[in-house]
Amino acid sequence: MLTWEGAYGKAYEIQVSDNGNDWTTIRKVTDGDGGTDDLALTGSGRYVRMLGTARPGGYGYSLWEFQVYGTQGDTPPPAGGAVKVTGGQGAWQLTVGGQPYTVKGLTWGPSMADAPRYMPDLKSMGVNTVRTWGTDTFVFDAWAHGRVPGAPALDVTFADIDLTNGMAERGELDVLKVSYAVLPWVLEEYALLPCGGALGRGCGPLVLSKELGLDLTGRTVAVPSERSTAYLLFRLWAAEMVPGGVGEVVVMPFDEIMPAVRDGKVDAGLVIHRRPAARPPPDPGW
């Protein structure tokens, strides 16, 4: 039984596997309409997954709940369970099927339609986990979907961070998610709510370039917004590390920055990334 959020699967497959590597499709759905899909299935396996093949809009797939019912087979689960997390801060250990597993991930910025173009590059980098943009929307998910009793209804608008920062400066909406760096320009009109923040230590923006160790003096750098927290941190860093100063700063939507670096349209790009667990920074030459 699959219970979907607003970003449901218009078409998808239910697949099973005995080893987590080789998958068999036991059901194809081509007319999904969201809500709850209660599917009758025939098959067996140690693992089960939903493979999305078509979406109704521009967002990814969001499942509120995925339940599987059936009878227990004769093959016992691997020692230690399928997935187990041990350790503590700074020393987490993830095991899958009793074996150590290192997450090598990144955040997906381009359109999902571009996935076939980029996936070979990701595979060559050793990426095994992809996080789609939009997880920050969970700060208001329950409210937006009517799961907070007594809360007023919302009219939600999605926009790039550079646009929302500008909307806040102009006082256009009642509640906005904005960059910390824009607060000095908006606090006369808005109050900062004590929830929904995404700022911490040990994580933050990355500067990407095709050339390892590129000197940014006089270089063209793409940034997601002149009032973004990432650009504020970049300016503080560059003042110390690039004494000659960078060259032109180009503002562009965040999902266009990495392709612009790859295609040589800019020398370097500032991307809003949180450091995925247990992986080194990606090779900037990809």
Contacts in CASP RR format, 6 or more apart in sequence:
PFRMAT RR
TARGET T0000
AUTHOR 0000-0000-0000
METHOD contacts of the structure
MODEL  1
MLTWEGAYGKAYEIQVSDNGNDWTTIRKVTDGDGGTDDLALTGSGRYVRM
LGTARPGGYGYSLWEFQVYGTQGDTPPPAGGAVKVTGGQGAWQLTVGGQP
YTVKGLTWGPSMADAPRYMPDLKSMGVNTVRTWGTDTFVFDAWAHGRVPG
APALDVTFADIDLTNGMAERGELDVLKVSYAVLPWVLEEYALLPCGGALG
RGCGPLVLSKELGLDLTGRTVAVPSERSTAYLLFRLWAAEMVPGGVGEVV
VMPFDEIMPAVRDGKVDAGLVIHRRPAARPPPDPGW
1 36 0 8 1.000
1 37 0 8 1.000
1 38 0 8 1.000
1 39 0 8 1.000
1 65 0 8 1.000
1 66 0 8 1.000
1 67 0 8 1.000
1 69 0 8 1.000
2 36 0 8 1.000
2 37 0 8 1.000
2 39 0 8 1.000
2 50 0 8 1.000
2 63 0 8 1.000
2 65 0 8 1.000
2 66 0 8 1.000
2 67 0 8 1.000
3 35 0 8 1.000
3 36 0 8 1.000
3 63 0 8 1.000
3 64 0 8 1.000
3 65 0 8 1.000
3 66 0 8 1.000
3 67 0 8 1.000
4 34 0 8 1.000
4 35 0 8 1.000
4 36 0 8 1.000
4 37 0 8 1.000
4 62 0 8 1.000
4 63 0 8 1.000
4 64 0 8 1.000
5 62 0 8 1.000
5 63 0 8 1.000
5 64 0 8 1.000
5 141 0 8 1.000
5 145 0 8 1.000
6 34 0 8 1.000
6 62 0 8 1.000
6 145 0 8 1.000
7 55 0 8 1.000
7 57 0 8 1.000
7 59 0 8 1.000
7 60 0 8 1.000
7 61 0 8 1.000
7 62 0 8 1.000
8 32 0 8 1.000
8 33 0 8 1.000
8 34 0 8 1.000
8 35 0 8 1.000
8 55 0 8 1.000
8 56 0 8 1.000
8 61 0 8 1.000
8 62 0 8 1.000
9 29 0 8 1.000
9 32 0 8 1.000
9 34 0 8 1.000
9 52 0 8 1.000
9 54 0 8 1.000
9 55 0 8 1.000
9 56 0 8 1.000
9 61 0 8 1.000
10 31 0 8 1.000
10 32 0 8 1.000
10 33 0 8 1.000
10 54 0 8 1.000
10 55 0 8 1.000
10 56 0 8 1.000
11 28 0 8 1.000
11 29 0 8 1.000
11 30 0 8 1.000
11 31 0 8 1.000
11 32 0 8 1.000
11 52 0 8 1.000
11 53 0 8 1.000
11 54 0 8 1.000
12 28 0 8 1.000
12 29 0 8 1.000
12 32 0 8 1.000
12 50 0 8 1.000
12 51 0 8 1.000
12 52 0 8 1.000
12 53 0 8 1.000
12 54 0 8 1.000
12 61 0 8 1.000
13 25 0 8 1.000
13 27 0 8 1.000
13 28 0 8 1.000
13 29 0 8 1.000
13 50 0 8 1.000
13 51 0 8 1.000
13 52 0 8 1.000
13 53 0 8 1.000
14 25 0 8 1.000
14 26 0 8 1.000
14 27 0 8 1.000
14 29 0 8 1.000
14 39 0 8 1.000
14 41 0 8 1.000
14 48 0 8 1.000
14 49 0 8 1.000
14 50 0 8 1.000
14 51 0 8 1.000
15 23 0 8 1.000
15 24 0 8 1.000
15 25 0 8 1.000
15 26 0 8 1.000
15 48 0 8 1.000
15 49 0 8 1.000
15 50 0 8 1.000
15 51 0 8 1.000
16 23 0 8 1.000
16 24 0 8 1.000
16 26 0 8 1.000
16 43 0 8 1.000
16 44 0 8 1.000
16 45 0 8 1.000
16 47 0 8 1.000
16 48 0 8 1.000
17 23 0 8 1.000
17 24 0 8 1.000
17 45 0 8 1.000
17 46 0 8 1.000
17 47 0 8 1.000
17 48 0 8 1.000
17 49 0 8 1.000
18 45 0 8 1.000
18 46 0 8 1.000
18 47 0 8 1.000
18 75 0 8 1.000
19 46 0 8 1.000
19 47 0 8 1.000
20 46 0 8 1.000
20 47 0 8 1.000
23 49 0 8 1.000
23 51 0 8 1.000
25 51 0 8 1.000
26 41 0 8 1.000
26 42 0 8 1.000
26 43 0 8 1.000
27 39 0 8 1.000
27 41 0 8 1.000
29 37 0 8 1.000
29 39 0 8 1.000
30 54 0 8 1.000
44 73 0 8 1.000
46 75 0 8 1.000
46 77 0 8 1.000
46 78 0 8 1.000
46 82 0 8 1.000
47 82 0 8 1.000
48 68 0 8 1.000
50 61 0 8 1.000
50 63 0 8 1.000
50 66 0 8 1.000
52 61 0 8 1.000
55 61 0 8 1.000
55 112 0 8 1.000
58 111 0 8 1.000
58 112 0 8 1.000
59 134 0 8 1.000
60 112 0 8 1.000
60 132 0 8 1.000
77 97 0 8 1.000
78 97 0 8 1.000
78 98 0 8 1.000
79 97 0 8 1.000
79 98 0 8 1.000
80 95 0 8 1.000
80 97 0 8 1.000
80 98 0 8 1.000
81 95 0 8 1.000
81 97 0 8 1.000
81 98 0 8 1.000
82 96 0 8 1.000
82 97 0 8 1.000
83 94 0 8 1.000
83 95 0 8 1.000
83 96 0 8 1.000
83 97 0 8 1.000
84 94 0 8 1.000
84 95 0 8 1.000
84 98 0 8 1.000
85 92 0 8 1.000
85 93 0 8 1.000
85 94 0 8 1.000
85 95 0 8 1.000
86 92 0 8 1.000
86 93 0 8 1.000
86 95 0 8 1.000
87 93 0 8 1.000
92 277 0 8 1.000
92 278 0 8 1.000
93 100 0 8 1.000
94 100 0 8 1.000
94 101 0 8 1.000
94 102 0 8 1.000
94 103 0 8 1.000
94 277 0 8 1.000
94 278 0 8 1.000
95 101 0 8 1.000
102 278 0 8 1.000
102 279 0 8 1.000
103 128 0 8 1.000
103 129 0 8 1.000
103 276 0 8 1.000
103 277 0 8 1.000
103 278 0 8 1.000
103 279 0 8 1.000
104 125 0 8 1.000
104 126 0 8 1.000
104 127 0 8 1.000
104 128 0 8 1.000
104 129 0 8 1.000
104 276 0 8 1.000
104 278 0 8 1.000
104 279 0 8 1.000
105 127 0 8 1.000
105 128 0 8 1.000
105 129 0 8 1.000
105 130 0 8 1.000
105 131 0 8 1.000
105 276 0 8 1.000
105 279 0 8 1.000
106 122 0 8 1.000
106 127 0 8 1.000
106 130 0 8 1.000
106 131 0 8 1.000
106 273 0 8 1.000
106 276 0 8 1.000
106 282 0 8 1.000
107 130 0 8 1.000
107 131 0 8 1.000
107 132 0 8 1.000
107 133 0 8 1.000
107 273 0 8 1.000
107 274 0 8 1.000
107 276 0 8 1.000
108 130 0 8 1.000
108 131 0 8 1.000
108 132 0 8 1.000
108 133 0 8 1.000
109 132 0 8 1.000
109 133 0 8 1.000
109 254 0 8 1.000
109 255 0 8 1.000
109 258 0 8 1.000
110 118 0 8 1.000
110 255 0 8 1.000
110 258 0 8 1.000
110 259 0 8 1.000
111 255 0 8 1.000
112 132 0 8 1.000
121 286 0 8 1.000
122 130 0 8 1.000
124 286 0 8 1.000
125 282 0 8 1.000
125 283 0 8 1.000
125 286 0 8 1.000
129 276 0 8 1.000
131 276 0 8 1.000
133 254 0 8 1.000
133 255 0 8 1.000
136 177 0 8 1.000
136 198 0 8 1.000
137 144 0 8 1.000
139 177 0 8 1.000
139 195 0 8 1.000
139 196 0 8 1.000
139 197 0 8 1.000
139 198 0 8 1.000
140 154 0 8 1.000
140 156 0 8 1.000
141 147 0 8 1.000
142 148 0 8 1.000
143 151 0 8 1.000
143 154 0 8 1.000
144 154 0 8 1.000
144 156 0 8 1.000
146 153 0 8 1.000
157 173 0 8 1.000
159 167 0 8 1.000
160 224 0 8 1.000
160 225 0 8 1.000
160 253 0 8 1.000
160 254 0 8 1.000
161 178 0 8 1.000
161 179 0 8 1.000
161 224 0 8 1.000
161 225 0 8 1.000
161 228 0 8 1.000
161 254 0 8 1.000
161 272 0 8 1.000
162 224 0 8 1.000
162 225 0 8 1.000
162 226 0 8 1.000
162 227 0 8 1.000
162 228 0 8 1.000
162 251 0 8 1.000
162 253 0 8 1.000
164 176 0 8 1.000
164 177 0 8 1.000
164 178 0 8 1.000
165 178 0 8 1.000
165 179 0 8 1.000
165 182 0 8 1.000
165 225 0 8 1.000
165 227 0 8 1.000
165 228 0 8 1.000
166 172 0 8 1.000
166 182 0 8 1.000
166 227 0 8 1.000
167 173 0 8 1.000
167 176 0 8 1.000
168 176 0 8 1.000
168 178 0 8 1.000
168 182 0 8 1.000
168 185 0 8 1.000
168 186 0 8 1.000
168 189 0 8 1.000
168 190 0 8 1.000
169 182 0 8 1.000
169 185 0 8 1.000
169 186 0 8 1.000
169 227 0 8 1.000
171 186 0 8 1.000
171 189 0 8 1.000
171 190 0 8 1.000
175 193 0 8 1.000
176 190 0 8 1.000
177 196 0 8 1.000
178 186 0 8 1.000
179 225 0 8 1.000
179 227 0 8 1.000
179 228 0 8 1.000
179 229 0 8 1.000
179 230 0 8 1.000
179 232 0 8 1.000
180 199 0 8 1.000
180 229 0 8 1.000
180 232 0 8 1.000
181 227 0 8 1.000
181 228 0 8 1.000
181 229 0 8 1.000
181 231 0 8 1.000
181 232 0 8 1.000
182 227 0 8 1.000
182 228 0 8 1.000
183 192 0 8 1.000
185 227 0 8 1.000
198 274 0 8 1.000
199 229 0 8 1.000
202 275 0 8 1.000
203 273 0 8 1.000
203 274 0 8 1.000
203 275 0 8 1.000
204 230 0 8 1.000
204 233 0 8 1.000
204 272 0 8 1.000
204 273 0 8 1.000
204 274 0 8 1.000
204 275 0 8 1.000
205 229 0 8 1.000
205 230 0 8 1.000
205 233 0 8 1.000
205 234 0 8 1.000
205 270 0 8 1.000
205 271 0 8 1.000
205 272 0 8 1.000
205 273 0 8 1.000
206 270 0 8 1.000
206 271 0 8 1.000
206 273 0 8 1.000
206 281 0 8 1.000
207 216 0 8 1.000
207 221 0 8 1.000
207 234 0 8 1.000
207 268 0 8 1.000
207 269 0 8 1.000
207 270 0 8 1.000
208 257 0 8 1.000
208 258 0 8 1.000
208 261 0 8 1.000
208 268 0 8 1.000
208 269 0 8 1.000
208 271 0 8 1.000
208 282 0 8 1.000
208 284 0 8 1.000
209 261 0 8 1.000
209 267 0 8 1.000
209 268 0 8 1.000
209 269 0 8 1.000
209 284 0 8 1.000
209 285 0 8 1.000
210 261 0 8 1.000
210 262 0 8 1.000
210 264 0 8 1.000
210 284 0 8 1.000
210 285 0 8 1.000
211 284 0 8 1.000
211 285 0 8 1.000
212 284 0 8 1.000
212 285 0 8 1.000
213 284 0 8 1.000
214 267 0 8 1.000
214 268 0 8 1.000
215 242 0 8 1.000
216 238 0 8 1.000
216 242 0 8 1.000
216 245 0 8 1.000
216 246 0 8 1.000
216 247 0 8 1.000
216 267 0 8 1.000
216 268 0 8 1.000
217 242 0 8 1.000
217 243 0 8 1.000
217 244 0 8 1.000
217 245 0 8 1.000
217 246 0 8 1.000
217 247 0 8 1.000
218 244 0 8 1.000
218 245 0 8 1.000
218 246 0 8 1.000
218 247 0 8 1.000
219 246 0 8 1.000
219 247 0 8 1.000
219 267 0 8 1.000
219 268 0 8 1.000
220 247 0 8 1.000
220 248 0 8 1.000
220 249 0 8 1.000
220 250 0 8 1.000
220 266 0 8 1.000
220 267 0 8 1.000
220 268 0 8 1.000
221 234 0 8 1.000
221 246 0 8 1.000
221 247 0 8 1.000
221 248 0 8 1.000
221 249 0 8 1.000
221 250 0 8 1.000
221 266 0 8 1.000
221 267 0 8 1.000
221 268 0 8 1.000
221 269 0 8 1.000
221 270 0 8 1.000
222 249 0 8 1.000
222 250 0 8 1.000
222 251 0 8 1.000
222 252 0 8 1.000
222 256 0 8 1.000
222 257 0 8 1.000
222 260 0 8 1.000
222 261 0 8 1.000
222 265 0 8 1.000
222 266 0 8 1.000
222 268 0 8 1.000
222 269 0 8 1.000
222 270 0 8 1.000
223 230 0 8 1.000
223 231 0 8 1.000
223 234 0 8 1.000
223 249 0 8 1.000
223 250 0 8 1.000
223 251 0 8 1.000
223 252 0 8 1.000
223 257 0 8 1.000
223 269 0 8 1.000
223 270 0 8 1.000
224 230 0 8 1.000
224 231 0 8 1.000
224 251 0 8 1.000
224 252 0 8 1.000
224 253 0 8 1.000
224 254 0 8 1.000
224 257 0 8 1.000
224 270 0 8 1.000
224 271 0 8 1.000
224 272 0 8 1.000
225 231 0 8 1.000
225 251 0 8 1.000
226 249 0 8 1.000
226 251 0 8 1.000
228 272 0 8 1.000
230 270 0 8 1.000
230 271 0 8 1.000
230 272 0 8 1.000
231 249 0 8 1.000
231 270 0 8 1.000
234 270 0 8 1.000
238 245 0 8 1.000
238 246 0 8 1.000
250 266 0 8 1.000
252 260 0 8 1.000
254 271 0 8 1.000
254 272 0 8 1.000
257 266 0 8 1.000
257 269 0 8 1.000
257 270 0 8 1.000
257 271 0 8 1.000
258 269 0 8 1.000
258 271 0 8 1.000
260 266 0 8 1.000
260 269 0 8 1.000
261 267 0 8 1.000
261 268 0 8 1.000
261 269 0 8 1.000
262 286 0 8 1.000
END
